[in-house]
Amino acid sequence: MCLALPMKIIKADPPHATGEAGGLTQDIRIDFVNDVKPGEYVVVHAGFAIQKMSDEEALENIRFLKEIENEL
């Protein structure tokens, strides 16, 4: 099973970017998302940003993932 996760863009140098989630950073591709800037959130699947997210949407998703983690 694959899971798409919200990541905050730390650095963008198209077509590459550095995303951060849970204190970990990852190099990702941003080919599919236009005009990504540091500080913005994106949904990342298999190393590719597939869409932008609002801050509120991303933080809600992150809270939900932490709740699931705490239940395991």
mmCIF file of the N, C-alpha and C atoms, coordinates in Angstrom:
data_MODEL
# 
_entry.id   MODEL 
# 
loop_
_atom_site.group_PDB 
_atom_site.id 
_atom_site.type_symbol 
_atom_site.label_atom_id 
_atom_site.label_alt_id 
_atom_site.label_comp_id 
_atom_site.label_asym_id 
_atom_site.label_entity_id 
_atom_site.label_seq_id 
_atom_site.pdbx_PDB_ins_code 
_atom_site.Cartn_x 
_atom_site.Cartn_y 
_atom_site.Cartn_z 
_atom_site.occupancy 
_atom_site.B_iso_or_equiv 
_atom_site.pdbx_formal_charge 
_atom_site.auth_seq_id 
_atom_site.auth_comp_id 
_atom_site.auth_asym_id 
_atom_site.auth_atom_id 
_atom_site.pdbx_PDB_model_num 
ATOM 1   N N  . MET A 1 1  ? 0.844  -1.179 0.000   1.00 0.00 ? 1  MET A N  1 
ATOM 2   C CA . MET A 1 1  ? 0.000  0.000  0.000   1.00 0.00 ? 1  MET A CA 1 
ATOM 3   C C  . MET A 1 1  ? 0.887  1.238  0.000   1.00 0.00 ? 1  MET A C  1 
ATOM 4   N N  . CYS A 1 2  ? 0.511  2.200  -0.792  1.00 0.00 ? 2  CYS A N  1 
ATOM 5   C CA . CYS A 1 2  ? 1.242  3.468  -0.848  1.00 0.00 ? 2  CYS A CA 1 
ATOM 6   C C  . CYS A 1 2  ? 0.428  4.543  -0.147  1.00 0.00 ? 2  CYS A C  1 
ATOM 7   N N  . LEU A 1 3  ? 1.130  5.489  0.421   1.00 0.00 ? 3  LEU A N  1 
ATOM 8   C CA . LEU A 1 3  ? 0.484  6.561  1.156   1.00 0.00 ? 3  LEU A CA 1 
ATOM 9   C C  . LEU A 1 3  ? 1.076  7.891  0.719   1.00 0.00 ? 3  LEU A C  1 
ATOM 10  N N  . ALA A 1 4  ? 0.226  8.849  0.447   1.00 0.00 ? 4  ALA A N  1 
ATOM 11  C CA . ALA A 1 4  ? 0.681  10.205 0.126   1.00 0.00 ? 4  ALA A CA 1 
ATOM 12  C C  . ALA A 1 4  ? 0.704  11.003 1.431   1.00 0.00 ? 4  ALA A C  1 
ATOM 13  N N  . LEU A 1 5  ? 1.761  11.777 1.622   1.00 0.00 ? 5  LEU A N  1 
ATOM 14  C CA . LEU A 1 5  ? 1.940  12.521 2.864   1.00 0.00 ? 5  LEU A CA 1 
ATOM 15  C C  . LEU A 1 5  ? 2.110  14.012 2.612   1.00 0.00 ? 5  LEU A C  1 
ATOM 16  N N  . PRO A 1 6  ? 1.632  14.843 3.537   1.00 0.00 ? 6  PRO A N  1 
ATOM 17  C CA . PRO A 1 6  ? 1.907  16.274 3.421   1.00 0.00 ? 6  PRO A CA 1 
ATOM 18  C C  . PRO A 1 6  ? 3.350  16.559 3.815   1.00 0.00 ? 6  PRO A C  1 
ATOM 19  N N  . MET A 1 7  ? 4.018  17.377 3.019   1.00 0.00 ? 7  MET A N  1 
ATOM 20  C CA . MET A 1 7  ? 5.378  17.804 3.321   1.00 0.00 ? 7  MET A CA 1 
ATOM 21  C C  . MET A 1 7  ? 5.477  19.305 3.123   1.00 0.00 ? 7  MET A C  1 
ATOM 22  N N  . LYS A 1 8  ? 6.274  19.941 3.966   1.00 0.00 ? 8  LYS A N  1 
ATOM 23  C CA . LYS A 1 8  ? 6.525  21.370 3.849   1.00 0.00 ? 8  LYS A CA 1 
ATOM 24  C C  . LYS A 1 8  ? 7.782  21.566 3.001   1.00 0.00 ? 8  LYS A C  1 
ATOM 25  N N  . ILE A 1 9  ? 7.686  22.441 2.011   1.00 0.00 ? 9  ILE A N  1 
ATOM 26  C CA . ILE A 1 9  ? 8.821  22.704 1.146   1.00 0.00 ? 9  ILE A CA 1 
ATOM 27  C C  . ILE A 1 9  ? 9.829  23.571 1.888   1.00 0.00 ? 9  ILE A C  1 
ATOM 28  N N  . ILE A 1 10 ? 11.065 23.077 1.971   1.00 0.00 ? 10 ILE A N  1 
ATOM 29  C CA . ILE A 1 10 ? 12.147 23.802 2.622   1.00 0.00 ? 10 ILE A CA 1 
ATOM 30  C C  . ILE A 1 10 ? 12.954 24.585 1.592   1.00 0.00 ? 10 ILE A C  1 
ATOM 31  N N  . LYS A 1 11 ? 13.196 23.941 0.460   1.00 0.00 ? 11 LYS A N  1 
ATOM 32  C CA . LYS A 1 11 ? 13.988 24.542 -0.606  1.00 0.00 ? 11 LYS A CA 1 
ATOM 33  C C  . LYS A 1 11 ? 13.414 24.077 -1.936  1.00 0.00 ? 11 LYS A C  1 
ATOM 34  N N  . ALA A 1 12 ? 13.288 24.993 -2.896  1.00 0.00 ? 12 ALA A N  1 
ATOM 35  C CA . ALA A 1 12 ? 12.771 24.631 -4.220  1.00 0.00 ? 12 ALA A CA 1 
ATOM 36  C C  . ALA A 1 12 ? 13.744 25.102 -5.293  1.00 0.00 ? 12 ALA A C  1 
ATOM 37  N N  . ASP A 1 13 ? 14.156 24.169 -6.129  1.00 0.00 ? 13 ASP A N  1 
ATOM 38  C CA . ASP A 1 13 ? 15.014 24.439 -7.272  1.00 0.00 ? 13 ASP A CA 1 
ATOM 39  C C  . ASP A 1 13 ? 14.510 23.534 -8.403  1.00 0.00 ? 13 ASP A C  1 
ATOM 40  N N  . PRO A 1 14 ? 13.380 23.943 -9.024  1.00 0.00 ? 14 PRO A N  1 
ATOM 41  C CA . PRO A 1 14 ? 12.704 23.078 -9.998  1.00 0.00 ? 14 PRO A CA 1 
ATOM 42  C C  . PRO A 1 14 ? 13.668 22.450 -11.005 1.00 0.00 ? 14 PRO A C  1 
ATOM 43  N N  . PRO A 1 15 ? 13.449 21.167 -11.284 1.00 0.00 ? 15 PRO A N  1 
ATOM 44  C CA . PRO A 1 15 ? 12.304 20.337 -10.907 1.00 0.00 ? 15 PRO A CA 1 
ATOM 45  C C  . PRO A 1 15 ? 12.472 19.604 -9.579  1.00 0.00 ? 15 PRO A C  1 
ATOM 46  N N  . HIS A 1 16 ? 13.451 19.997 -8.772  1.00 0.00 ? 16 HIS A N  1 
ATOM 47  C CA . HIS A 1 16 ? 13.697 19.344 -7.483  1.00 0.00 ? 16 HIS A CA 1 
ATOM 48  C C  . HIS A 1 16 ? 13.319 20.275 -6.333  1.00 0.00 ? 16 HIS A C  1 
ATOM 49  N N  . ALA A 1 17 ? 13.077 19.654 -5.183  1.00 0.00 ? 17 ALA A N  1 
ATOM 50  C CA . ALA A 1 17 ? 12.815 20.416 -3.963  1.00 0.00 ? 17 ALA A CA 1 
ATOM 51  C C  . ALA A 1 17 ? 13.209 19.553 -2.776  1.00 0.00 ? 17 ALA A C  1 
ATOM 52  N N  . THR A 1 18 ? 13.331 20.193 -1.624  1.00 0.00 ? 18 THR A N  1 
ATOM 53  C CA . THR A 1 18 ? 13.537 19.481 -0.368  1.00 0.00 ? 18 THR A CA 1 
ATOM 54  C C  . THR A 1 18 ? 12.275 19.667 0.451   1.00 0.00 ? 18 THR A C  1 
ATOM 55  N N  . GLY A 1 19 ? 11.684 18.554 0.868   1.00 0.00 ? 19 GLY A N  1 
ATOM 56  C CA . GLY A 1 19 ? 10.481 18.590 1.688   1.00 0.00 ? 19 GLY A CA 1 
ATOM 57  C C  . GLY A 1 19 ? 10.789 18.086 3.087   1.00 0.00 ? 19 GLY A C  1 
ATOM 58  N N  . GLU A 1 20 ? 9.991  18.534 4.068   1.00 0.00 ? 20 GLU A N  1 
ATOM 59  C CA . GLU A 1 20 ? 10.183 18.137 5.458   1.00 0.00 ? 20 GLU A CA 1 
ATOM 60  C C  . GLU A 1 20 ? 8.870  17.628 6.020   1.00 0.00 ? 20 GLU A C  1 
ATOM 61  N N  . ALA A 1 21 ? 8.955  16.520 6.739   1.00 0.00 ? 21 ALA A N  1 
ATOM 62  C CA . ALA A 1 21 ? 7.794  15.968 7.440   1.00 0.00 ? 21 ALA A CA 1 
ATOM 63  C C  . ALA A 1 21 ? 8.295  15.230 8.672   1.00 0.00 ? 21 ALA A C  1 
ATOM 64  N N  . GLY A 1 22 ? 7.738  15.547 9.806   1.00 0.00 ? 22 GLY A N  1 
ATOM 65  C CA . GLY A 1 22 ? 8.109  14.864 11.040  1.00 0.00 ? 22 GLY A CA 1 
ATOM 66  C C  . GLY A 1 22 ? 9.573  14.996 11.412  1.00 0.00 ? 22 GLY A C  1 
ATOM 67  N N  . GLY A 1 23 ? 10.200 16.098 11.011  1.00 0.00 ? 23 GLY A N  1 
ATOM 68  C CA . GLY A 1 23 ? 11.596 16.321 11.333  1.00 0.00 ? 23 GLY A CA 1 
ATOM 69  C C  . GLY A 1 23 ? 12.576 15.686 10.356  1.00 0.00 ? 23 GLY A C  1 
ATOM 70  N N  . LEU A 1 24 ? 12.074 14.949 9.388   1.00 0.00 ? 24 LEU A N  1 
ATOM 71  C CA . LEU A 1 24 ? 12.924 14.324 8.377   1.00 0.00 ? 24 LEU A CA 1 
ATOM 72  C C  . LEU A 1 24 ? 12.796 15.074 7.063   1.00 0.00 ? 24 LEU A C  1 
ATOM 73  N N  . THR A 1 25 ? 13.888 15.146 6.309   1.00 0.00 ? 25 THR A N  1 
ATOM 74  C CA . THR A 1 25 ? 13.838 15.810 5.009   1.00 0.00 ? 25 THR A CA 1 
ATOM 75  C C  . THR A 1 25 ? 14.013 14.780 3.903   1.00 0.00 ? 25 THR A C  1 
ATOM 76  N N  . GLN A 1 26 ? 13.486 15.118 2.739   1.00 0.00 ? 26 GLN A N  1 
ATOM 77  C CA . GLN A 1 26 ? 13.564 14.227 1.589   1.00 0.00 ? 26 GLN A CA 1 
ATOM 78  C C  . GLN A 1 26 ? 13.654 15.067 0.325   1.00 0.00 ? 26 GLN A C  1 
ATOM 79  N N  . ASP A 1 27 ? 14.474 14.618 -0.607  1.00 0.00 ? 27 ASP A N  1 
ATOM 80  C CA . ASP A 1 27 ? 14.498 15.238 -1.922  1.00 0.00 ? 27 ASP A CA 1 
ATOM 81  C C  . ASP A 1 27 ? 13.289 14.735 -2.696  1.00 0.00 ? 27 ASP A C  1 
ATOM 82  N N  . ILE A 1 28 ? 12.547 15.655 -3.279  1.00 0.00 ? 28 ILE A N  1 
ATOM 83  C CA . ILE A 1 28 ? 11.344 15.291 -4.035  1.00 0.00 ? 28 ILE A CA 1 
ATOM 84  C C  . ILE A 1 28 ? 11.359 15.992 -5.384  1.00 0.00 ? 28 ILE A C  1 
ATOM 85  N N  . ARG A 1 29 ? 10.523 15.524 -6.285  1.00 0.00 ? 29 ARG A N  1 
ATOM 86  C CA . ARG A 1 29 ? 10.351 16.157 -7.591  1.00 0.00 ? 29 ARG A CA 1 
ATOM 87  C C  . ARG A 1 29 ? 9.072  16.995 -7.535  1.00 0.00 ? 29 ARG A C  1 
ATOM 88  N N  . ILE A 1 30 ? 9.117  18.147 -8.187  1.00 0.00 ? 30 ILE A N  1 
ATOM 89  C CA . ILE A 1 30 ? 7.949  19.037 -8.191  1.00 0.00 ? 30 ILE A CA 1 
ATOM 90  C C  . ILE A 1 30 ? 7.465  19.312 -9.619  1.00 0.00 ? 30 ILE A C  1 
ATOM 91  N N  . ASP A 1 31 ? 7.734  18.378 -10.526 1.00 0.00 ? 31 ASP A N  1 
ATOM 92  C CA . ASP A 1 31 ? 7.348  18.526 -11.930 1.00 0.00 ? 31 ASP A CA 1 
ATOM 93  C C  . ASP A 1 31 ? 5.848  18.761 -12.130 1.00 0.00 ? 31 ASP A C  1 
ATOM 94  N N  . PHE A 1 32 ? 5.019  18.123 -11.292 1.00 0.00 ? 32 PHE A N  1 
ATOM 95  C CA . PHE A 1 32 ? 3.574  18.140 -11.491 1.00 0.00 ? 32 PHE A CA 1 
ATOM 96  C C  . PHE A 1 32 ? 2.856  19.311 -10.819 1.00 0.00 ? 32 PHE A C  1 
ATOM 97  N N  . VAL A 1 33 ? 3.589  20.122 -10.071 1.00 0.00 ? 33 VAL A N  1 
ATOM 98  C CA . VAL A 1 33 ? 2.973  21.217 -9.314  1.00 0.00 ? 33 VAL A CA 1 
ATOM 99  C C  . VAL A 1 33 ? 3.633  22.534 -9.745  1.00 0.00 ? 33 VAL A C  1 
ATOM 100 N N  . ASN A 1 34 ? 2.820  23.486 -10.116 1.00 0.00 ? 34 ASN A N  1 
ATOM 101 C CA . ASN A 1 34 ? 3.338  24.775 -10.585 1.00 0.00 ? 34 ASN A CA 1 
ATOM 102 C C  . ASN A 1 34 ? 3.676  25.712 -9.426  1.00 0.00 ? 34 ASN A C  1 
ATOM 103 N N  . ASP A 1 35 ? 4.776  26.449 -9.585  1.00 0.00 ? 35 ASP A N  1 
ATOM 104 C CA . ASP A 1 35 ? 5.121  27.566 -8.712  1.00 0.00 ? 35 ASP A CA 1 
ATOM 105 C C  . ASP A 1 35 ? 5.147  27.201 -7.227  1.00 0.00 ? 35 ASP A C  1 
ATOM 106 N N  . VAL A 1 36 ? 5.918  26.185 -6.878  1.00 0.00 ? 36 VAL A N  1 
ATOM 107 C CA . VAL A 1 36 ? 6.058  25.774 -5.481  1.00 0.00 ? 36 VAL A CA 1 
ATOM 108 C C  . VAL A 1 36 ? 7.130  26.637 -4.821  1.00 0.00 ? 36 VAL A C  1 
ATOM 109 N N  . LYS A 1 37 ? 6.804  27.161 -3.641  1.00 0.00 ? 37 LYS A N  1 
ATOM 110 C CA . LYS A 1 37 ? 7.725  28.039 -2.916  1.00 0.00 ? 37 LYS A CA 1 
ATOM 111 C C  . LYS A 1 37 ? 8.027  27.469 -1.529  1.00 0.00 ? 37 LYS A C  1 
ATOM 112 N N  . PRO A 1 38 ? 9.207  27.770 -0.983  1.00 0.00 ? 38 PRO A N  1 
ATOM 113 C CA . PRO A 1 38 ? 9.511  27.357 0.387   1.00 0.00 ? 38 PRO A CA 1 
ATOM 114 C C  . PRO A 1 38 ? 8.437  27.868 1.355   1.00 0.00 ? 38 PRO A C  1 
ATOM 115 N N  . GLY A 1 39 ? 8.085  27.013 2.301   1.00 0.00 ? 39 GLY A N  1 
ATOM 116 C CA . GLY A 1 39 ? 7.050  27.342 3.277   1.00 0.00 ? 39 GLY A CA 1 
ATOM 117 C C  . GLY A 1 39 ? 5.685  26.792 2.904   1.00 0.00 ? 39 GLY A C  1 
ATOM 118 N N  . GLU A 1 40 ? 5.495  26.404 1.649   1.00 0.00 ? 40 GLU A N  1 
ATOM 119 C CA . GLU A 1 40 ? 4.215  25.842 1.222   1.00 0.00 ? 40 GLU A CA 1 
ATOM 120 C C  . GLU A 1 40 ? 4.203  24.331 1.473   1.00 0.00 ? 40 GLU A C  1 
ATOM 121 N N  . TYR A 1 41 ? 2.995  23.804 1.609   1.00 0.00 ? 41 TYR A N  1 
ATOM 122 C CA . TYR A 1 41 ? 2.816  22.365 1.782   1.00 0.00 ? 41 TYR A CA 1 
ATOM 123 C C  . TYR A 1 41 ? 2.369  21.742 0.471   1.00 0.00 ? 41 TYR A C  1 
ATOM 124 N N  . VAL A 1 42 ? 2.858  20.507 0.252   1.00 0.00 ? 42 VAL A N  1 
ATOM 125 C CA . VAL A 1 42 ? 2.438  19.720 -0.911  1.00 0.00 ? 42 VAL A CA 1 
ATOM 126 C C  . VAL A 1 42 ? 2.138  18.305 -0.447  1.00 0.00 ? 42 VAL A C  1 
ATOM 127 N N  . VAL A 1 43 ? 1.334  17.597 -1.232  1.00 0.00 ? 43 VAL A N  1 
ATOM 128 C CA . VAL A 1 43 ? 1.090  16.181 -1.017  1.00 0.00 ? 43 VAL A CA 1 
ATOM 129 C C  . VAL A 1 43 ? 2.155  15.436 -1.813  1.00 0.00 ? 43 VAL A C  1 
ATOM 130 N N  . VAL A 1 44 ? 2.897  14.539 -1.149  1.00 0.00 ? 44 VAL A N  1 
ATOM 131 C CA . VAL A 1 44 ? 3.979  13.806 -1.809  1.00 0.00 ? 44 VAL A CA 1 
ATOM 132 C C  . VAL A 1 44 ? 3.632  12.324 -1.853  1.00 0.00 ? 44 VAL A C  1 
ATOM 133 N N  . HIS A 1 45 ? 3.741  11.764 -3.057  1.00 0.00 ? 45 HIS A N  1 
ATOM 134 C CA . HIS A 1 45 ? 3.495  10.342 -3.281  1.00 0.00 ? 45 HIS A CA 1 
ATOM 135 C C  . HIS A 1 45 ? 4.635  9.793  -4.124  1.00 0.00 ? 45 HIS A C  1 
ATOM 136 N N  . ALA A 1 46 ? 5.308  8.775  -3.629  1.00 0.00 ? 46 ALA A N  1 
ATOM 137 C CA . ALA A 1 46 ? 6.398  8.112  -4.353  1.00 0.00 ? 46 ALA A CA 1 
ATOM 138 C C  . ALA A 1 46 ? 7.476  9.096  -4.803  1.00 0.00 ? 46 ALA A C  1 
ATOM 139 N N  . GLY A 1 47 ? 7.744  10.104 -3.951  1.00 0.00 ? 47 GLY A N  1 
ATOM 140 C CA . GLY A 1 47 ? 8.810  11.044 -4.247  1.00 0.00 ? 47 GLY A CA 1 
ATOM 141 C C  . GLY A 1 47 ? 8.427  12.211 -5.142  1.00 0.00 ? 47 GLY A C  1 
ATOM 142 N N  . PHE A 1 48 ? 7.147  12.293 -5.518  1.00 0.00 ? 48 PHE A N  1 
ATOM 143 C CA . PHE A 1 48 ? 6.660  13.378 -6.371  1.00 0.00 ? 48 PHE A CA 1 
ATOM 144 C C  . PHE A 1 48 ? 5.598  14.186 -5.641  1.00 0.00 ? 48 PHE A C  1 
ATOM 145 N N  . ALA A 1 49 ? 5.718  15.513 -5.687  1.00 0.00 ? 49 ALA A N  1 
ATOM 146 C CA . ALA A 1 49 ? 4.640  16.380 -5.202  1.00 0.00 ? 49 ALA A CA 1 
ATOM 147 C C  . ALA A 1 49 ? 3.521  16.285 -6.225  1.00 0.00 ? 49 ALA A C  1 
ATOM 148 N N  . ILE A 1 50 ? 2.307  15.980 -5.765  1.00 0.00 ? 50 ILE A N  1 
ATOM 149 C CA . ILE A 1 50 ? 1.191  15.821 -6.704  1.00 0.00 ? 50 ILE A CA 1 
ATOM 150 C C  . ILE A 1 50 ? 0.157  16.932 -6.604  1.00 0.00 ? 50 ILE A C  1 
ATOM 151 N N  . GLN A 1 51 ? 0.181  17.719 -5.529  1.00 0.00 ? 51 GLN A N  1 
ATOM 152 C CA . GLN A 1 51 ? -0.676 18.899 -5.436  1.00 0.00 ? 51 GLN A CA 1 
ATOM 153 C C  . GLN A 1 51 ? -0.285 19.734 -4.241  1.00 0.00 ? 51 GLN A C  1 
ATOM 154 N N  . LYS A 1 52 ? -0.635 21.012 -4.287  1.00 0.00 ? 52 LYS A N  1 
ATOM 155 C CA . LYS A 1 52 ? -0.412 21.908 -3.148  1.00 0.00 ? 52 LYS A CA 1 
ATOM 156 C C  . LYS A 1 52 ? -1.520 21.700 -2.133  1.00 0.00 ? 52 LYS A C  1 
ATOM 157 N N  . MET A 1 53 ? -1.219 22.054 -0.874  1.00 0.00 ? 53 MET A N  1 
ATOM 158 C CA . MET A 1 53 ? -2.197 22.021 0.213   1.00 0.00 ? 53 MET A CA 1 
ATOM 159 C C  . MET A 1 53 ? -2.143 23.351 0.941   1.00 0.00 ? 53 MET A C  1 
ATOM 160 N N  . SER A 1 54 ? -3.277 23.764 1.470   1.00 0.00 ? 54 SER A N  1 
ATOM 161 C CA . SER A 1 54 ? -3.267 24.943 2.335   1.00 0.00 ? 54 SER A CA 1 
ATOM 162 C C  . SER A 1 54 ? -2.613 24.552 3.656   1.00 0.00 ? 54 SER A C  1 
ATOM 163 N N  . ASP A 1 55 ? -2.133 25.542 4.401   1.00 0.00 ? 55 ASP A N  1 
ATOM 164 C CA . ASP A 1 55 ? -1.546 25.262 5.717   1.00 0.00 ? 55 ASP A CA 1 
ATOM 165 C C  . ASP A 1 55 ? -2.542 24.531 6.607   1.00 0.00 ? 55 ASP A C  1 
ATOM 166 N N  . GLU A 1 56 ? -3.783 24.981 6.610   1.00 0.00 ? 56 GLU A N  1 
ATOM 167 C CA . GLU A 1 56 ? -4.814 24.387 7.465   1.00 0.00 ? 56 GLU A CA 1 
ATOM 168 C C  . GLU A 1 56 ? -5.043 22.924 7.096   1.00 0.00 ? 56 GLU A C  1 
ATOM 169 N N  . GLU A 1 57 ? -5.141 22.649 5.809   1.00 0.00 ? 57 GLU A N  1 
ATOM 170 C CA . GLU A 1 57 ? -5.361 21.293 5.323   1.00 0.00 ? 57 GLU A CA 1 
ATOM 171 C C  . GLU A 1 57 ? -4.184 20.382 5.694   1.00 0.00 ? 57 GLU A C  1 
ATOM 172 N N  . ALA A 1 58 ? -2.975 20.869 5.507   1.00 0.00 ? 58 ALA A N  1 
ATOM 173 C CA . ALA A 1 58 ? -1.780 20.078 5.817   1.00 0.00 ? 58 ALA A CA 1 
ATOM 174 C C  . ALA A 1 58 ? -1.691 19.791 7.309   1.00 0.00 ? 58 ALA A C  1 
ATOM 175 N N  . LEU A 1 59 ? -1.903 20.807 8.142   1.00 0.00 ? 59 LEU A N  1 
ATOM 176 C CA . LEU A 1 59 ? -1.800 20.620 9.592   1.00 0.00 ? 59 LEU A CA 1 
ATOM 177 C C  . LEU A 1 59 ? -2.879 19.677 10.107  1.00 0.00 ? 59 LEU A C  1 
ATOM 178 N N  . GLU A 1 60 ? -4.067 19.724 9.523   1.00 0.00 ? 60 GLU A N  1 
ATOM 179 C CA . GLU A 1 60 ? -5.140 18.791 9.888   1.00 0.00 ? 60 GLU A CA 1 
ATOM 180 C C  . GLU A 1 60 ? -4.726 17.358 9.534   1.00 0.00 ? 60 GLU A C  1 
ATOM 181 N N  . ASN A 1 61 ? -4.156 17.160 8.368   1.00 0.00 ? 61 ASN A N  1 
ATOM 182 C CA . ASN A 1 61 ? -3.687 15.832 7.957   1.00 0.00 ? 61 ASN A CA 1 
ATOM 183 C C  . ASN A 1 61 ? -2.576 15.335 8.867   1.00 0.00 ? 61 ASN A C  1 
ATOM 184 N N  . ILE A 1 62 ? -1.653 16.206 9.226   1.00 0.00 ? 62 ILE A N  1 
ATOM 185 C CA . ILE A 1 62 ? -0.550 15.822 10.105  1.00 0.00 ? 62 ILE A CA 1 
ATOM 186 C C  . ILE A 1 62 ? -1.079 15.421 11.478  1.00 0.00 ? 62 ILE A C  1 
ATOM 187 N N  . ARG A 1 63 ? -2.051 16.169 12.009  1.00 0.00 ? 63 ARG A N  1 
ATOM 188 C CA . ARG A 1 63 ? -2.667 15.813 13.303  1.00 0.00 ? 63 ARG A CA 1 
ATOM 189 C C  . ARG A 1 63 ? -3.328 14.441 13.217  1.00 0.00 ? 63 ARG A C  1 
ATOM 190 N N  . PHE A 1 64 ? -4.029 14.188 12.112  1.00 0.00 ? 64 PHE A N  1 
ATOM 191 C CA . PHE A 1 64 ? -4.697 12.914 11.916  1.00 0.00 ? 64 PHE A CA 1 
ATOM 192 C C  . PHE A 1 64 ? -3.686 11.767 11.880  1.00 0.00 ? 64 PHE A C  1 
ATOM 193 N N  . LEU A 1 65 ? -2.585 11.945 11.160  1.00 0.00 ? 65 LEU A N  1 
ATOM 194 C CA . LEU A 1 65 ? -1.559 10.899 11.082  1.00 0.00 ? 65 LEU A CA 1 
ATOM 195 C C  . LEU A 1 65 ? -0.936 10.631 12.450  1.00 0.00 ? 65 LEU A C  1 
ATOM 196 N N  . LYS A 1 66 ? -0.738 11.690 13.253  1.00 0.00 ? 66 LYS A N  1 
ATOM 197 C CA . LYS A 1 66 ? -0.197 11.495 14.609  1.00 0.00 ? 66 LYS A CA 1 
ATOM 198 C C  . LYS A 1 66 ? -1.175 10.728 15.492  1.00 0.00 ? 66 LYS A C  1 
ATOM 199 N N  . GLU A 1 67 ? -2.482 11.001 15.331  1.00 0.00 ? 67 GLU A N  1 
ATOM 200 C CA . GLU A 1 67 ? -3.486 10.264 16.093  1.00 0.00 ? 67 GLU A CA 1 
ATOM 201 C C  . GLU A 1 67 ? -3.442 8.778  15.762  1.00 0.00 ? 67 GLU A C  1 
ATOM 202 N N  . ILE A 1 68 ? -3.315 8.462  14.480  1.00 0.00 ? 68 ILE A N  1 
ATOM 203 C CA . ILE A 1 68 ? -3.231 7.068  14.051  1.00 0.00 ? 68 ILE A CA 1 
ATOM 204 C C  . ILE A 1 68 ? -1.976 6.429  14.629  1.00 0.00 ? 68 ILE A C  1 
ATOM 205 N N  . GLU A 1 69 ? -0.858 7.125  14.574  1.00 0.00 ? 69 GLU A N  1 
ATOM 206 C CA . GLU A 1 69 ? 0.394  6.604  15.096  1.00 0.00 ? 69 GLU A CA 1 
ATOM 207 C C  . GLU A 1 69 ? 0.273  6.286  16.590  1.00 0.00 ? 69 GLU A C  1 
ATOM 208 N N  . ASN A 1 70 ? -0.403 7.158  17.338  1.00 0.00 ? 70 ASN A N  1 
ATOM 209 C CA . ASN A 1 70 ? -0.555 6.967  18.776  1.00 0.00 ? 70 ASN A CA 1 
ATOM 210 C C  . ASN A 1 70 ? -1.443 5.783  19.121  1.00 0.00 ? 70 ASN A C  1 
ATOM 211 N N  . GLU A 1 71 ? -2.303 5.396  18.180  1.00 0.00 ? 71 GLU A N  1 
ATOM 212 C CA . GLU A 1 71 ? -3.207 4.271  18.423  1.00 0.00 ? 71 GLU A CA 1 
ATOM 213 C C  . GLU A 1 71 ? -2.557 2.926  18.118  1.00 0.00 ? 71 GLU A C  1 
ATOM 214 N N  . LEU A 1 72 ? -1.421 2.952  17.441  1.00 0.00 ? 72 LEU A N  1 
ATOM 215 C CA . LEU A 1 72 ? -0.766 1.679  17.078  1.00 0.00 ? 72 LEU A CA 1 
ATOM 216 C C  . LEU A 1 72 ? -0.002 1.082  18.230  1.00 0.00 ? 72 LEU A C  1 
# 
